[in-house]
Amino acid sequence: MKTKLGLAVLLIALTGAAGHLNAQEKDNVKPGEGKSSQAGQELIAKNMLAYQRSSGGWPKHINNVKVDYTRKLSAGDEAAVKDDASRNDATIDNGATVKEVRFLAEQYKLSGNKAYLDAAEKGISYLLKAQYNNGGWPQFFPDTSGYRKHITYNDNAMINVLNLLNDVSAGAGALSAVDKTLSAASKIAVEKGIECILNTQVKVGGKLTAWCAQHDKNTLLPAKARSYELVSLSGSESVGILQFLLSQPNPSERMKAAITAGVNWLNAVQIKGIKYEVVPDATKARGYDRLLVKDPSSVIWARFYEVDTNEPFICGRDGVKIKDLKDLEYERRAGYAWYGTWAKSLLDKYPAWAALNVINSTPAK
């Protein structure tokens, strides 16, 4: 049952809204060959083998088109995809590489097809090679141009990798088939990753707070990514980081201090009495708008906060900070998650964690 549930979650991630088939592709899918069927899963796995880069990782887009593993490739298409194997567009953004490794490991467990395990292990090796000596991961590798070179927490990129390698090191589920040398290396990589997390937690006035969505790979300081992703403290990515730290057994005193400080920061910056809503609006290009509305029972967090003042802000593609969501251009207002309830479940879990972990933390150095 656990394996079936895991596959269902992976299939949803692999074939989401951007993975819908166009009219021509639908004609190529036979009855009974849906995404969750055996034939559908084999098609996805086969396509993953074709799209894997020679570096071992996988791309998320090709020429700005999202990779669709549910699409049946003609012989010519498959040959063209394999000819692109040397491209340097492998990434951990949007779950890429991590989801392929997990899916192929599951498929190996189900089918015994060694090609799936080989590809999964090559993907794990890619992730290990992509890790910086300081323990962080860039968004892309080997292409580390521009902001792609930053240590990337954005959209939980690095945390997804750490969760995977944690499972590899523990031999969890289908990953138990992975070569033991990779398991041992993954354990070391996770330890280095945790050290990076602790070293990148931002101090303000000598006090630990939270994390930026990306950090400079050399200085470890908060860094800018896209034009509207400025240096900040993140009310979203910090949650994923803290959830990962909470999941670690036998946390060190430094980890306890980091978790406690991060939770305290989230409590301090919560926005009460406001709800972030998708509001239907037929006059808008997307058919809806995203707005802040009053709701006495609601608590939300901003995606970005000023580092020194904890004041929330939003930003257009011009890089200019804005305080009021309604003043942001529609394309960015409706096309980005500026607020959310990200921290709610974490704050609900924290008291139980704190009760089990005697907190006698010394200040992090």
C-alpha positions as CSV (number, residue, x, y, z in Angstrom):
1,M,0.0,0.0,0.0
2,K,2.9,2.4,0.9
3,T,4.5,1.8,-2.5
4,K,1.2,2.5,-4.4
5,L,0.7,5.6,-2.4
6,G,4.3,6.8,-3.1
7,L,3.8,6.2,-6.8
8,A,0.6,8.1,-6.8
9,V,2.2,11.1,-5.3
10,L,5.1,10.9,-7.7
11,L,2.8,10.6,-10.7
12,I,0.9,13.7,-9.6
13,A,4.2,15.6,-9.4
14,L,5.4,14.2,-12.7
15,T,2.2,14.9,-14.7
16,G,0.7,18.1,-13.2
17,A,-1.0,20.9,-15.0
18,A,1.9,21.6,-17.3
19,G,2.0,17.9,-18.2
20,H,-1.4,17.7,-19.9
21,L,-1.4,16.1,-23.3
22,N,-2.2,18.1,-26.4
23,A,-4.7,16.8,-29.0
24,Q,-2.1,15.0,-31.0
25,E,-0.6,13.3,-28.0
26,K,-4.0,12.2,-26.7
27,D,-4.5,10.3,-30.0
28,N,-1.4,8.3,-29.2
29,V,-2.6,7.1,-25.8
30,K,-4.5,3.8,-25.9
31,P,-7.4,3.0,-23.7
32,G,-6.3,1.6,-20.4
33,E,-3.0,3.3,-20.7
34,G,-3.5,6.1,-18.2
35,K,-0.7,7.7,-16.2
36,S,-1.3,5.4,-13.2
37,S,-1.6,2.2,-15.2
38,Q,1.4,-0.1,-15.6
39,A,1.8,0.8,-19.2
40,G,1.6,4.5,-18.3
41,Q,4.2,4.1,-15.6
42,E,6.5,2.2,-18.0
43,L,6.1,5.0,-20.6
44,I,7.1,7.6,-18.0
45,A,10.1,5.5,-16.9
46,K,11.2,4.9,-20.5
47,N,11.0,8.6,-21.2
48,M,13.0,9.4,-18.1
49,L,15.8,7.2,-19.4
50,A,15.7,9.1,-22.7
51,Y,15.8,12.5,-21.1
52,Q,18.6,11.8,-18.6
53,R,21.6,14.0,-19.3
54,S,25.1,12.6,-19.5
55,S,25.9,14.5,-16.3
56,G,23.3,12.2,-14.6
57,G,20.7,14.8,-13.9
58,W,17.5,15.8,-15.7
59,P,16.2,19.1,-17.1
60,K,12.9,20.6,-16.2
61,H,12.4,22.5,-19.5
62,I,13.7,22.2,-23.0
63,N,13.5,25.5,-25.0
64,N,11.1,26.8,-22.4
65,V,8.7,23.9,-22.8
66,K,8.2,21.7,-19.7
67,V,9.4,18.1,-20.1
68,D,6.3,15.9,-20.4
69,Y,7.1,12.3,-19.5
70,T,3.6,11.1,-20.4
71,R,4.1,12.0,-24.1
72,K,4.8,9.1,-26.5
73,L,7.9,9.8,-28.4
74,S,8.3,8.8,-32.0
75,A,11.5,7.0,-32.9
76,G,12.8,10.3,-34.4
77,D,11.8,12.3,-31.3
78,E,13.5,9.8,-29.0
79,A,16.7,9.9,-31.0
80,A,16.6,13.7,-30.9
81,V,16.1,13.7,-27.2
82,K,19.0,11.3,-26.7
83,D,21.2,13.5,-29.0
84,D,20.7,16.3,-26.4
85,A,22.2,14.2,-23.6
86,S,25.3,16.4,-23.4
87,R,23.3,19.6,-22.7
88,N,24.2,21.3,-19.4
89,D,20.6,22.0,-18.4
90,A,20.2,19.4,-15.6
91,T,18.7,21.0,-12.4
92,I,17.2,20.4,-9.0
93,D,14.6,23.2,-9.6
94,N,10.9,22.3,-9.4
95,G,11.8,18.8,-8.1
96,A,13.8,17.9,-11.2
97,T,16.2,15.0,-10.8
98,V,14.9,14.2,-7.3
99,K,11.5,13.0,-8.6
100,E,13.1,11.0,-11.5
101,V,15.4,9.2,-9.1
102,R,12.6,8.3,-6.8
103,F,10.3,7.2,-9.6
104,L,12.9,5.1,-11.3
105,A,13.9,3.4,-8.0
106,E,10.2,2.5,-7.5
107,Q,9.9,1.2,-11.1
108,Y,13.0,-1.0,-10.6
109,K,11.5,-2.4,-7.4
110,L,8.3,-3.2,-9.4
111,S,9.8,-4.5,-12.6
112,G,13.4,-5.5,-11.9
113,N,14.5,-3.6,-15.0
114,K,18.2,-2.9,-14.2
115,A,18.2,0.1,-16.5
116,Y,15.9,1.9,-14.1
117,L,18.2,1.3,-11.1
118,D,21.3,2.3,-13.1
119,A,19.7,5.6,-14.1
120,A,18.6,6.3,-10.5
121,E,22.1,5.6,-9.2
122,K,23.5,7.9,-11.9
123,G,21.1,10.6,-10.8
124,I,22.3,10.2,-7.2
125,S,25.9,10.4,-8.3
126,Y,25.0,13.6,-10.1
127,L,23.6,15.1,-6.9
128,L,26.6,14.1,-4.9
129,K,28.9,15.7,-7.5
130,A,26.9,18.9,-7.7
131,Q,27.2,19.6,-4.0
132,Y,29.5,22.4,-3.0
133,N,32.3,21.8,-0.5
134,N,30.4,24.1,1.9
135,G,27.4,21.6,1.7
136,G,25.1,23.6,-0.5
137,W,23.6,22.9,-3.9
138,P,23.3,25.2,-6.9
139,Q,20.0,25.4,-8.7
140,F,21.6,24.1,-11.9
141,F,24.7,21.9,-12.5
142,P,27.0,21.9,-14.5
143,D,25.6,25.2,-15.7
144,T,26.2,27.6,-12.8
145,S,25.8,30.9,-14.7
146,G,24.1,33.9,-13.1
147,Y,21.9,33.1,-10.1
148,R,21.9,29.4,-10.9
149,K,25.2,29.1,-9.0
150,H,23.6,30.3,-5.7
151,I,23.0,27.9,-2.9
152,T,19.3,27.4,-3.6
153,Y,16.6,26.9,-1.0
154,N,14.0,28.4,-3.4
155,D,11.0,26.2,-3.9
156,N,12.6,23.7,-1.5
157,A,15.2,22.7,-4.2
158,M,18.0,21.9,-1.7
159,I,15.7,20.5,0.9
160,N,14.2,18.1,-1.7
161,V,17.8,16.8,-2.4
162,L,18.5,16.4,1.3
163,N,15.3,14.5,1.9
164,L,16.2,12.2,-1.0
165,L,19.8,11.6,0.1
166,N,18.5,11.0,3.7
167,D,16.3,8.2,2.3
168,V,19.2,6.9,0.2
169,S,21.5,6.8,3.2
170,A,18.8,5.0,5.3
171,G,18.0,2.6,2.5
172,A,14.3,3.6,2.7
173,G,11.7,1.9,0.6
174,A,12.7,1.3,-3.0
175,L,16.0,3.1,-2.4
176,S,17.3,0.1,-0.5
177,A,18.5,-1.3,-3.8
178,V,20.9,1.6,-4.3
179,D,24.6,0.7,-4.2
180,K,25.9,0.9,-0.6
181,T,28.8,3.2,-1.6
182,L,26.2,5.7,-2.7
183,S,24.4,5.3,0.6
184,A,27.5,6.0,2.6
185,A,28.3,9.0,0.4
186,S,24.7,10.3,0.8
187,K,25.0,10.2,4.6
188,I,28.1,12.4,4.4
189,A,26.4,14.8,2.0
190,V,23.4,15.2,4.3
191,E,25.7,16.0,7.2
192,K,27.4,18.6,5.0
193,G,24.1,20.0,3.9
194,I,22.9,20.4,7.5
195,E,26.1,22.3,8.2
196,C,25.4,24.6,5.3
197,I,21.9,25.2,6.6
198,L,23.2,26.2,10.0
199,N,25.9,28.4,8.4
200,T,23.5,30.3,6.2
201,Q,20.9,31.1,8.8
202,V,20.8,34.9,8.9
203,K,21.8,36.8,12.0
204,V,20.4,40.3,12.6
205,G,21.8,42.2,15.4
206,G,23.6,39.1,16.6
207,K,20.3,37.1,16.7
208,L,19.5,34.1,14.5
209,T,16.4,34.6,12.3
210,A,15.6,32.7,9.1
211,W,16.9,32.1,5.6
212,C,16.9,33.8,2.2
213,A,15.6,31.8,-0.8
214,Q,19.1,31.7,-2.1
215,H,22.6,32.4,-0.6
216,D,25.9,33.3,-2.2
217,K,28.0,30.2,-2.6
218,N,31.2,32.0,-1.4
219,T,30.1,34.4,1.3
220,L,27.0,32.4,2.3
221,L,25.1,35.7,2.6
222,P,21.5,36.2,1.2
223,A,21.6,36.7,-2.6
224,K,19.3,38.0,-5.3
225,A,17.9,35.6,-8.0
226,R,15.4,36.8,-10.5
227,S,14.5,40.5,-10.8
228,Y,11.6,40.1,-8.4
229,E,13.4,37.7,-6.0
230,L,15.5,40.2,-4.0
231,V,17.6,39.7,-0.9
232,S,15.2,39.0,1.9
233,L,14.2,36.6,4.7
234,S,11.8,34.0,3.3
235,G,8.5,33.1,5.0
236,S,8.2,30.1,2.7
237,E,11.6,28.5,2.2
238,S,12.5,28.9,5.8
239,V,9.6,26.6,6.7
240,G,10.9,23.8,4.4
241,I,14.3,24.2,6.0
242,L,13.0,24.0,9.5
243,Q,10.7,21.0,8.7
244,F,13.8,19.2,7.5
245,L,15.8,20.0,10.6
246,L,12.8,18.9,12.8
247,S,12.9,15.5,11.1
248,Q,16.5,14.8,12.1
249,P,17.0,12.4,14.9
250,N,19.2,13.4,17.8
251,P,19.6,17.0,16.9
252,S,22.8,18.8,18.1
253,E,22.6,21.8,20.4
254,R,23.3,24.0,17.4
255,M,20.5,22.5,15.4
256,K,18.1,23.0,18.4
257,A,19.2,26.6,18.6
258,A,18.6,27.1,14.9
259,I,15.2,25.5,15.0
260,T,14.1,27.5,18.0
261,A,15.3,30.8,16.5
262,G,13.6,30.0,13.2
263,V,10.3,29.2,14.9
264,N,10.5,32.3,17.0
265,W,11.1,34.4,13.9
266,L,8.1,32.8,12.1
267,N,5.9,33.6,15.2
268,A,7.2,37.2,15.2
269,V,6.4,37.9,11.5
270,Q,3.0,36.3,11.1
271,I,0.3,38.5,9.6
272,K,-3.0,38.2,11.4
273,G,-6.5,39.1,10.2
274,I,-5.6,38.9,6.5
275,K,-6.3,36.1,4.0
276,Y,-4.6,35.5,0.7
277,E,-7.3,34.5,-1.8
278,V,-7.7,33.6,-5.4
279,V,-10.7,35.6,-6.5
280,P,-12.6,34.7,-9.8
281,D,-12.5,37.6,-12.2
282,A,-13.6,37.1,-15.8
283,T,-12.2,40.4,-16.8
284,K,-8.6,39.3,-16.0
285,A,-6.4,37.4,-18.5
286,R,-6.2,34.3,-16.2
287,G,-9.8,34.5,-15.2
288,Y,-8.9,35.3,-11.6
289,D,-7.0,37.6,-9.4
290,R,-5.0,37.1,-6.2
291,L,-5.8,39.6,-3.5
292,L,-5.5,40.2,0.3
293,V,-8.8,40.3,2.1
294,K,-9.7,40.9,5.7
295,D,-10.4,37.7,7.7
296,P,-10.2,37.8,11.5
297,S,-9.5,34.1,11.8
298,S,-6.7,34.0,9.2
299,V,-2.9,34.0,9.7
300,I,-0.5,34.2,6.8
301,W,3.1,34.8,6.1
302,A,4.8,36.9,3.4
303,R,7.2,35.3,0.9
304,F,9.7,38.0,1.4
305,Y,10.6,40.2,4.4
306,E,13.2,42.9,4.8
307,V,16.2,41.5,6.5
308,D,16.7,44.3,9.0
309,T,13.1,45.2,9.8
310,N,11.0,42.1,9.0
311,E,8.7,44.3,7.0
312,P,7.0,42.3,4.2
313,F,7.3,43.4,0.6
314,I,6.5,42.3,-2.9
315,C,8.3,43.1,-6.1
316,G,7.6,43.5,-9.8
317,R,9.7,42.4,-12.7
318,D,11.3,45.9,-12.6
319,G,12.9,45.0,-9.3
320,V,11.1,47.8,-7.4
321,K,9.8,46.9,-4.0
322,I,6.1,47.5,-3.4
323,K,4.2,47.3,-0.1
324,D,0.6,46.9,-1.3
325,L,-0.3,43.9,-3.4
326,K,-3.0,45.8,-5.4
327,D,-0.3,48.1,-6.7
328,L,1.6,45.2,-8.3
329,E,1.2,44.6,-12.0
330,Y,-1.4,41.9,-12.7
331,E,1.0,39.4,-14.4
332,R,3.1,39.2,-11.2
333,R,0.3,39.6,-8.8
334,A,-1.5,36.6,-10.2
335,G,1.5,34.6,-11.3
336,Y,3.5,34.3,-8.1
337,A,2.8,33.1,-4.5
338,W,3.5,36.2,-2.5
339,Y,1.8,35.0,0.7
340,G,0.8,31.7,2.2
341,T,-0.1,29.7,5.3
342,W,3.2,27.8,4.9
343,A,4.3,27.9,8.6
344,K,1.0,26.8,10.1
345,S,1.7,23.1,10.2
346,L,5.3,23.6,11.4
347,L,4.2,25.8,14.3
348,D,1.6,23.1,15.2
349,K,4.3,20.4,15.3
350,Y,6.9,22.5,17.1
351,P,5.6,22.1,20.7
352,A,5.7,18.3,20.5
353,W,9.2,18.4,19.1
354,A,10.3,20.9,21.8
355,A,8.8,18.6,24.5
356,L,10.9,15.7,23.3
357,N,14.1,17.7,22.8
358,V,15.4,19.3,25.9
359,I,16.4,22.7,24.6
360,N,19.6,23.9,26.2
361,S,21.0,25.5,23.1
362,T,24.2,27.6,23.1
363,P,24.4,30.5,20.7
364,A,25.4,29.5,17.2
365,K,28.8,30.7,16.2
